[in-house]
């Protein structure tokens, strides 16, 4: 009996540790690259790509165990491009290398303290400029360390920024990587005024983190002077009344689609509910804690609407 209990404890502990691993073959990160087309903002439309990143296949390099890193620009990835190798150490550091030589680069260090200066690397990739995935170097100051509740558990969050001001430019989250700009990437790319931001993180095909400022997990647009702002459309597709919610509210969906899926997220980006819905969804105050919540409405292929509501 004692052996069975001990074995169960080991299994549970191992699962908890695995869930906090950044180098995890069950996860996939999606990052959007968006720039405005030539013309007068905001009526000229945007051009956009989305890159998915995942890990797979064990590889032994100099007696160290790495995972292979792959990326794809496809909405439903079938063809994956090889990027390099990545590994995670017991002292919470993540290293990347482009080949099997001795040179490897520190991408994340979760074992830091506030006011530490950290030197790290990232992939300088921009589909509008180049696809060479060159290694870039940066040095930042640790501005803050706290915890964030995502995907059912608390995770360490590290805020980093410039050595010369008080701004926080990026956030690293244990087990998820950079939640502002995506796995292996960093910050805004000024070369072509490109916005680079993480849209979603999946685990075993389920979204575990959604960027509430994004209207979709996947973007692919071409420059079109007659294009319509997608966010504007999304605001017209759904509405919540009354909002804030004090007792009962109705989320109405103005869509020609039936059998939609609604996903509810808390203000930390964690998925808390997922249900099938047609044209209405009832929000009951008793089912929620006070705070701000975000929702996505999706059909079989795309996110067709989004919004937020407040529980008093």
C-alpha positions as CSV (number, residue, x, y, z in Angstrom):
1,X,0.0,0.0,0.0
2,X,2.8,2.4,0.9
3,X,4.5,1.7,-2.4
4,X,1.3,2.5,-4.3
5,X,0.9,5.8,-2.4
6,X,4.5,6.7,-3.0
7,X,4.2,5.9,-6.7
8,X,1.1,8.1,-7.0
9,X,2.8,11.0,-5.3
10,X,5.8,10.7,-7.7
11,X,3.4,10.6,-10.7
12,X,1.5,13.7,-9.5
13,X,4.7,15.6,-8.8
14,X,6.2,14.7,-12.2
15,X,3.0,15.9,-13.9
16,X,3.2,19.2,-12.0
17,X,6.8,19.7,-13.0
18,X,6.1,18.9,-16.6
19,X,3.3,21.4,-16.8
20,X,5.7,24.1,-15.8
21,X,8.3,23.2,-18.4
22,X,8.8,25.7,-21.2
23,X,10.3,23.2,-23.5
24,X,7.2,21.0,-23.8
25,X,6.3,19.0,-26.9
26,X,2.6,19.3,-26.2
27,X,2.5,23.1,-26.6
28,X,2.3,25.3,-29.7
29,X,2.8,29.1,-29.7
30,X,1.3,31.5,-32.4
31,X,2.8,34.9,-33.0
32,X,1.3,37.5,-35.4
33,X,3.4,39.9,-37.5
34,X,1.3,42.8,-38.6
35,X,2.1,46.0,-40.5
36,X,0.0,48.7,-42.1
37,X,0.0,49.0,-45.9
38,X,1.3,52.1,-47.5
39,X,-1.3,54.9,-47.4
40,X,-3.2,56.8,-44.7
41,X,-3.8,54.9,-41.5
42,X,-6.2,53.4,-40.6
43,X,-8.1,53.1,-43.9
44,X,-5.4,51.4,-46.0
45,X,-5.6,47.9,-44.4
46,X,-2.9,45.6,-43.0
47,X,-0.6,42.9,-44.2
48,X,-0.2,40.0,-41.7
49,X,1.4,36.6,-41.1
50,X,1.2,34.2,-38.2
51,X,4.0,31.9,-37.3
52,X,3.4,28.7,-35.2
53,X,6.3,27.3,-33.2
54,X,6.5,23.8,-31.6
55,X,9.1,21.4,-30.2
56,X,9.5,17.7,-31.1
57,X,12.1,14.9,-31.3
58,X,14.8,14.3,-28.7
59,X,18.3,15.0,-30.0
60,X,21.6,14.4,-28.1
61,X,24.2,17.1,-28.6
62,X,27.5,16.9,-26.6
63,X,25.8,14.6,-24.1
64,X,22.9,17.2,-23.5
65,X,19.3,16.4,-24.4
66,X,17.6,18.9,-26.8
67,X,14.3,19.1,-28.6
68,X,14.1,20.1,-32.2
69,X,12.3,23.4,-32.9
70,X,10.0,23.8,-35.9
71,X,7.9,26.6,-37.3
72,X,5.1,27.0,-39.8
73,X,3.1,29.9,-41.4
74,X,0.1,27.7,-42.3
75,X,-3.2,28.1,-40.5
76,X,-3.5,24.3,-40.1
77,X,0.2,23.4,-40.1
78,X,1.2,20.3,-42.1
79,X,4.6,21.6,-43.4
80,X,7.1,22.5,-40.7
81,X,10.5,24.3,-41.1
82,X,13.3,23.3,-38.9
83,X,14.8,26.2,-36.8
84,X,17.2,24.6,-34.4
85,X,17.5,22.9,-31.0
86,X,16.3,23.9,-27.6
87,X,16.8,22.6,-24.1
88,X,15.8,23.5,-20.5
89,X,18.0,23.0,-17.4
90,X,17.1,22.2,-13.8
91,X,18.0,25.7,-12.8
92,X,15.3,27.1,-15.0
93,X,17.3,28.3,-18.0
94,X,16.4,27.8,-21.6
95,X,19.1,27.5,-24.3
96,X,18.8,27.5,-28.0
97,X,21.3,26.5,-30.8
98,X,21.0,26.6,-34.5
99,X,23.2,23.6,-35.2
100,X,25.1,20.8,-33.4
101,X,28.2,22.8,-32.7
102,X,29.3,23.9,-29.2
103,X,27.7,27.4,-29.5
104,X,24.4,27.7,-27.6
105,X,22.5,30.9,-26.6
106,X,20.5,31.7,-23.4
107,X,16.9,32.6,-24.4
108,X,15.2,32.6,-21.0
109,X,16.4,32.6,-17.3
110,X,13.6,32.1,-14.8
111,X,16.1,31.9,-11.9
112,X,16.7,35.7,-11.5
113,X,16.0,38.4,-8.9
114,X,14.6,41.9,-9.2
115,X,17.3,44.4,-10.4
116,X,19.4,41.7,-11.9
117,X,20.9,42.6,-15.3
118,X,20.4,39.7,-17.7
119,X,22.1,39.1,-21.1
120,X,20.1,36.9,-23.4
121,X,19.4,36.2,-27.1
122,X,16.3,35.8,-29.3
123,X,15.5,35.1,-33.0
124,X,15.4,38.2,-35.2
125,X,12.7,37.1,-37.6
126,X,10.3,39.2,-39.7
127,X,8.5,37.8,-42.7
128,X,8.3,41.3,-44.2
129,X,12.0,41.8,-44.0
130,X,13.9,38.5,-43.9
131,X,13.3,34.9,-42.9
132,X,16.8,34.0,-41.9
133,X,16.1,33.6,-38.2
134,X,19.4,35.2,-37.2
135,X,20.4,35.3,-33.5
136,X,20.1,38.7,-31.8
137,X,21.5,39.8,-28.5
138,X,19.9,42.0,-25.8
139,X,20.5,43.1,-22.2
140,X,17.7,44.0,-19.9
141,X,16.9,44.7,-16.2
142,X,14.5,42.6,-14.2
143,X,11.8,45.0,-13.2
144,X,9.3,42.8,-11.4
145,X,8.7,39.2,-10.3
146,X,5.3,37.9,-9.3
147,X,2.9,35.1,-10.1
148,X,0.2,34.8,-12.8
149,X,-2.7,32.3,-12.7
150,X,-2.9,30.7,-16.1
151,X,-4.2,27.3,-17.3
152,X,-5.3,26.3,-13.8
153,X,-2.1,27.0,-11.9
154,X,0.1,29.8,-10.6
155,X,3.2,30.5,-12.7
156,X,6.2,32.8,-12.1
157,X,6.1,35.9,-14.2
158,X,9.2,38.1,-14.8
159,X,9.0,41.6,-16.1
160,X,12.0,42.9,-18.0
161,X,12.9,46.2,-19.7
162,X,15.5,48.7,-20.6
163,X,18.4,49.5,-18.3
164,X,17.7,53.2,-18.8
165,X,14.0,53.7,-17.9
166,X,11.2,52.2,-15.8
167,X,9.2,50.7,-18.6
168,X,8.6,46.9,-18.8
169,X,8.8,45.8,-22.4
170,X,8.4,42.0,-22.0
171,X,7.0,39.4,-19.7
172,X,8.5,35.9,-19.3
173,X,6.2,33.3,-17.7
174,X,7.5,30.0,-16.5
175,X,6.3,27.2,-18.7
176,X,5.0,29.6,-21.4
177,X,8.0,31.8,-22.4
178,X,7.5,35.4,-23.6
179,X,3.7,36.1,-23.3
180,X,3.9,39.5,-25.1
181,X,5.7,38.5,-28.3
182,X,5.8,34.7,-28.4
183,X,8.3,31.9,-28.1
184,X,11.8,32.7,-29.3
185,X,10.9,36.3,-30.2
186,X,11.2,39.7,-28.6
187,X,9.8,43.2,-28.8
188,X,8.6,45.5,-31.6
189,X,10.5,45.3,-34.9
190,X,11.1,48.9,-36.1
191,X,12.7,47.9,-39.4
192,X,9.3,47.8,-41.1
193,X,7.1,49.2,-38.4
194,X,5.9,45.7,-37.7
195,X,3.9,44.8,-34.6
196,X,4.9,41.4,-33.2
197,X,2.7,39.9,-30.6
198,X,1.7,36.5,-29.2
199,X,-1.9,35.6,-30.1
200,X,-2.4,32.1,-28.5
201,X,-0.7,29.2,-26.7
202,X,-2.1,25.7,-27.2
203,X,-1.5,22.6,-25.2
204,X,-2.6,19.3,-26.8
205,X,-4.8,21.4,-29.3
206,X,-6.5,23.3,-26.5
207,X,-6.0,27.0,-26.1
208,X,-4.5,27.6,-22.6
209,X,-3.6,31.3,-23.1
210,X,-5.3,33.8,-25.3
211,X,-4.1,37.4,-25.8
212,X,-7.3,39.4,-25.1
213,X,-6.0,42.3,-27.3
214,X,-6.0,40.0,-30.3
215,X,-9.2,39.2,-32.3
216,X,-7.9,35.9,-33.6
217,X,-5.2,33.3,-33.1
218,X,-4.3,33.3,-36.8
219,X,-3.9,36.2,-39.2
220,X,-3.0,36.2,-42.9
221,X,-3.9,39.4,-44.8
222,X,-2.7,41.1,-47.9
223,X,-2.6,44.9,-48.6
224,X,-6.0,46.1,-49.8
225,X,-7.1,49.7,-49.8
226,X,-10.7,48.6,-49.5
227,X,-10.1,46.3,-46.5
228,X,-12.3,46.6,-43.5
229,X,-11.0,46.7,-39.9
230,X,-11.6,43.2,-38.5
231,X,-11.9,44.5,-35.0
232,X,-14.7,46.8,-36.0
233,X,-16.7,43.9,-37.4
234,X,-16.1,41.8,-34.3
235,X,-17.6,44.4,-32.1
236,X,-20.8,44.3,-34.1
237,X,-21.2,40.5,-34.0
238,X,-21.9,40.2,-30.3
239,X,-23.1,42.2,-27.3
240,X,-23.7,41.7,-23.6
241,X,-26.7,43.3,-21.8
242,X,-26.7,44.5,-19.1
243,X,-23.0,45.1,-18.7
244,X,-21.7,45.2,-15.9
245,X,-23.5,42.1,-14.8
246,X,-25.2,42.2,-11.4
247,X,-27.6,39.2,-11.7
248,X,-28.4,37.8,-15.1
249,X,-27.1,39.0,-18.5
250,X,-27.6,37.9,-22.1
251,X,-24.7,37.6,-24.6
252,X,-26.4,37.9,-28.0
253,X,-24.6,36.7,-31.2
254,X,-25.5,38.3,-34.5
255,X,-24.2,35.6,-36.8
256,X,-25.5,33.4,-39.6
257,X,-23.6,30.5,-38.0
258,X,-25.1,27.9,-35.6
259,X,-23.3,25.5,-33.4
260,X,-20.7,28.1,-32.4
261,X,-18.3,27.7,-29.5
262,X,-18.0,30.3,-26.8
263,X,-14.8,30.5,-24.7
264,X,-14.6,32.6,-21.5
265,X,-11.3,33.8,-20.1
266,X,-10.5,35.6,-16.9
267,X,-8.4,38.8,-16.9
268,X,-5.2,36.7,-16.7
269,X,-6.0,35.0,-20.1
270,X,-6.9,31.6,-18.6
271,X,-9.7,29.6,-20.1
272,X,-12.4,29.1,-17.5
273,X,-15.5,27.9,-19.5
274,X,-16.2,26.5,-23.0
275,X,-19.7,25.8,-24.3
276,X,-21.6,25.3,-27.5
277,X,-23.9,28.2,-28.3
278,X,-26.2,29.4,-31.2
279,X,-27.4,33.0,-30.8
280,X,-27.6,33.5,-27.1
281,X,-25.6,32.7,-24.0
282,X,-26.8,33.4,-20.5
283,X,-24.3,34.9,-18.0
284,X,-25.3,34.2,-14.4
285,X,-23.6,36.3,-11.7
286,X,-23.5,33.4,-9.3
287,X,-21.1,31.5,-11.6
288,X,-18.4,34.1,-11.5
289,X,-16.2,36.0,-9.1
290,X,-16.2,39.8,-9.4
291,X,-13.9,41.1,-12.1
292,X,-13.4,41.5,-15.9
293,X,-13.9,38.6,-18.2
294,X,-13.2,38.2,-22.0
295,X,-15.0,36.0,-24.4
296,X,-14.3,34.5,-27.9
297,X,-17.0,33.2,-30.3
298,X,-15.7,30.8,-32.8
299,X,-17.1,28.5,-35.6
300,X,-15.4,25.5,-37.0
301,X,-12.6,27.5,-38.6
302,X,-12.3,31.0,-37.2
303,X,-12.9,33.3,-34.3
304,X,-15.9,35.4,-35.4
305,X,-16.4,37.6,-32.4
306,X,-14.9,38.8,-29.1
307,X,-15.7,41.1,-26.3
308,X,-15.6,41.5,-22.5
309,X,-18.0,41.9,-19.6
310,X,-17.7,42.9,-16.0
311,X,-19.1,41.0,-13.0
312,X,-20.0,43.3,-10.1
